[in-house]
Amino acid sequence: MSDSLPLAVAPTVSVVVPVYRGADSIGVLFTRLQKTFGASGESFEVLFVDDRGAANNWPEIESLTSQHPEARGIRLSRNFGQHAATLCGILRARGEWIVTIDEDLEQPPESIPAMLAKAREGYLVVYGVNEKRSHALWRNITSELGRTAFKFAIPSLNRDYTSFRLIHHSVAKDLHRFQSPFTFIDGYISWITTNYATVIVPHHLGIHAGSSYNLRKLIAHMVNIFVTFSDLPLRIATWLGIGASVGGALWGMGILVSKLLGVVSLTGYASIMAAMTFLGGLQLLILGVFGEYIARINFKTASMPLFLVERETEA
């Protein structure tokens, strides 16, 4: 990890902040980052990436960047999602180490020096992990179930991944190779390296009333991860099809034997309809899984960019 940066004046740490509705919190976050790096003596820059979640984001970013040379602003042309906005910032960061942190103050910037110290023990990636989360119960449950499933589908993935990451620039520079329209940074990182560690950090209550990830978005995110980074859904569909076929054949043989032995004289209408409904639903499920993969092939071949930058503040 001793390779030098291309820019002689590059900061030690670049902090990437995707901004969705954080106009009222990024000023506080920047002040806390200033104090943190002022105490540690590390040179730094902060990249605020406006993901077009609120109209007042960009004026606040412009105000910060005009007052502080360490702050830079990037405005996307539309909302591309948290992972795409974060990736945009990572690819424009100049630091030897790149930190990604949420806008809502749930993740304490004061923990960055501890993450840096851990990384300098020889790790390329360090995650800031909460010992206890303060999200709603349903969010914690779905998160744990999702992490367990993701780890099963993607064995190299760090089960305790979070959006609070510290990444060495040698890893960050390889992220541009991934052009999937369904961006998942931690999945990309798991393909690049498994040299990662975790640091326990406190989880604070965010300044916003609720998470920007509702249940629908969480489910869509989980589906995207499974279909983009694993063939597990295809394997499940295959085994469901085999199981349904074998089960249907055994059921049919059982009915035939019962008919020959005189146990039943007439096959019931309800059982026939139940079987037809079950098998029809199973077929639609399997077709849906194949459709998800075909749709992603279509998006990939269309070569659409992961994000488009509308404007940037001067560095």
N, C-alpha and C positions, 0 to 999 in steps of 0.2 A: 504494500500500500504506500510505497514511497515515491510513485511516479509524480512528476511535477505538473502543475496546471499550465495551460497554454497562456494564460494572462498573468503577467508578473504582479499586477496589483490586485489580483483576485482575493476576495475575503476568505477567511478560514471557513466560515459557515454561511450558507444561504438558507433562509427560512421561507418556505413557500406556503402561502395562505390562500386557499380557494375561498372566494367571497360570494355567498349566495344572498344573504340578507343581513349582512354584518356591519352595515354603516355605523351602527351605534356601539359596536364593540371593538372595531379594529384599532381605534385610537388608543384604547386602554391596553389592548394586546401589544401594540407597538411600544408603548411606554414601559411595559413590563419586560419586553425583549431588550430594550435599551438598558434597563437596570441589570438584567441578567448578564448580558455580555460585557457591560461596563465593569461588573464585579469580577468576571472571569478573565477579562483582558483579551478575549477573542475578537478579531475583526469580523464584521457580519454585514449582510444585506438582507432586506426583506422584500419579497416579491408578492404583491397582492394581485390575485387573478380574479377579475370581475366576471362571474359566471352568469351575469344578467338576471339575477333573482329579484332585485329591487332597483328602482330608478335612482335612488339616492346613493347607491354604492360608489359609482364612479366619481361624483363630485367630492366625496369624502376621501377617496384614494388620491385624487389629484391634489387635494389640500395637504395630505400627509407628505406626498412626494415633493411638493413645492417647498416644504419646510425642512425636510430631512433628507440629506443626500444618500442615506443608507436605504431609503425606501424607493421601490420601483413599482410601477403600475402596469398591468396588462389587461386590456378589455377584450373579451371574446365577442364575436358577432352576434351570438345568441346563447341560450342556455344549452351547454353540452353535457352537463352532469359533473359531479364532484371529482370523479376519477380523471376525466378528460381535462378538467381545469387544473387539477393538481399536476398531471403529466406535462401540461403546457408550461407550468412554472418550473418544474424539474428540468426540462430540456433547455430552459433559458437561464438556469442558475449557473453562477460562476465559481461557487465555493468548492473547497476540497470536500466538505461535508454538506449534505443537503438535508434539512429538516422539513417535514411536512406537518402542519398543525392546523386544527380546525379554528374557525373564526369566533366560536361562541364562548371561549374561555373555559370550557370543560376540561381541557388539557393544559396543565400548568407549564408555561414556558420556563419557569424556574427549574424544571427537571432536565432541561437540555444539557447542562454541564455534566450531570450524572450519566446521561446517555453517551455523551462524548467520551467520558472517562472509560466507559464500558467498551465502546468501539475501539479505543486506542489500545485495548488489550489484544486486539487482533481480529476484530469482527468487521465485516463489511456492511452489515445491516443491524440496527438495534431498534426494537419496538418498545415504546412506552406503554406498559400494560397496567390496567387498573386491577387492584386486588379485589375491590368491591365496586360494582357499578351502581350509579344512582338513577338509572333509567327506570321506566315503568316495568312492572312485573312481566307483562306480555312481551315487551321488547327484550328483556333479559333472557326469557325462555326461548324465544325464537332465535335469538342470537346464538345461544349455546347449541341448540339443535342444528342450526346452520353450520356452525364451526365444526361440529363433529362430522356432519355429512361432507363438508368441503374437504376435511382432512382425509376422509375415506376415499373420496373421488380424486384428490390431488395429494398424494402422499408427501411430496416435497414441500407443501405449503406449511408455513408456521401456523399452528392452530391458534395461537394467541396474537395474530396479526391485528393491528389497529391502524387508524389514519395518522397516529402520532408516531412517525418513523424518522430515523436518522440513517441516511444512505451515503456511502462513499461515492465519489464522483465516477469512479471506474465502473460501478454498477449502473449509475444514473445514465451514463453516456450510451449504454447498450439498450436502454429502454426505447430509443427511437426506432429500433428494428421491428418493434411490434406494431402492426397496423390493423389490428382487429377493431371493428367499429364498436364493439362492446368491451370497453376498457376496464381492466381489473389490474391495478398496479401490483398488488401483492401476488397475484398469479404470475405476472411477468417476472417479478423478483425471484419467485420460487423456481423459475426456469433458468435464471441466470446464476443463482448461487443459493447454497444452503448454509452458508457461513453467517448465521444470524444469532442474535442473543436478545434477551428481554430485560427490561428494568422496570420494577414496580414503581408506579407513579400514582399520586392521589387523583381521584375523579371528582371534580367540582361540579356543582349545579350550573348549567349553562344560563346565559342571560336571556335566551329566548324561551318562550312559554312551552314550546314542544319541539320535537325533532322534525327536521325537514324530510326525514324518511318515515312515511306512513306505512301501513301494512301492505298496501298495494305495491309501493315502490320497493319495499324489502323483498317481497315475493318475486317481483320482476328482476331484482338484482341477483337473487339466489338462482333463478332459472338461467339468467345470462351466464353466471359463473359456471354452472354445471354444463351447459351446452357448449360454451366456448372453450373450456379448459379440460373437459373430460368426455370420454365416450361412455361413461356410466349410464346415462339415460338410454343410449342405444342398446347396451347390454341388458338393462332392465326390461326394455321393450321386447328384446329377443326372448328372454326367459319367460316373460308374461305370455308371449305368443306360444312358446313351447308348452308352458304349463296349461294354458287354455286348451290347446290342441289335445294334449294327453288327457286332461280332465274330461274334455268332451267325448273323446273316444272311449274312455273307461265308463263314463256315464251311459253312452249309447250301448256299450256291450252289456252293462248291467240291466238296462231296460230290455234288451233283446233276450237275455237269459231269463229274466223274470217273466217275459211274455211266453217263452217256450215252456217254462215250468208251470204256467197258469197262475202265477202269483198275482199278476195284473192282467186285466182284460182290456183296459183302455188307458192310453197315456193321457194325463191330465193337461188341459189347456193352459192352466196357470204355470205348470213347470216348463212347458214349451216356451211360453212368452218370457218367463224369467231367464231361461237359457239364451234366447234370442237377444234380449235386452243386455245381458251380461256380455255376450260375445260381441254384439254391435258396439257397445261402449268401449270394450277392449280394443277393437279395431280402430275406433276413432282416436283413442289414446295413442296407439302406436303410430298412426298416421300423423298425429300432432307432433310427436317426437321427431319423426323424420322431417316434417315440415319446418321445425325450428332449425335443424341442421341445414336444410336446403336454403332457408332464408338467409342464414349467415354466410353461406357460400355465395349467394347473390350479392349481399352487401360487400363482401370481400372483393369480388370480381369487379364491382362498380368503382373501386378505388377511391372512395370518398375520404376526405381528410378527417382525422379524429377531432379536430377543432379548427376554427378560423379566428385569427386575431384581427380585431378591427382597428385598434390603436394601442400605442404604448407611450408611457411617459419617458422622458429622456433619462438615460442612466447617469 
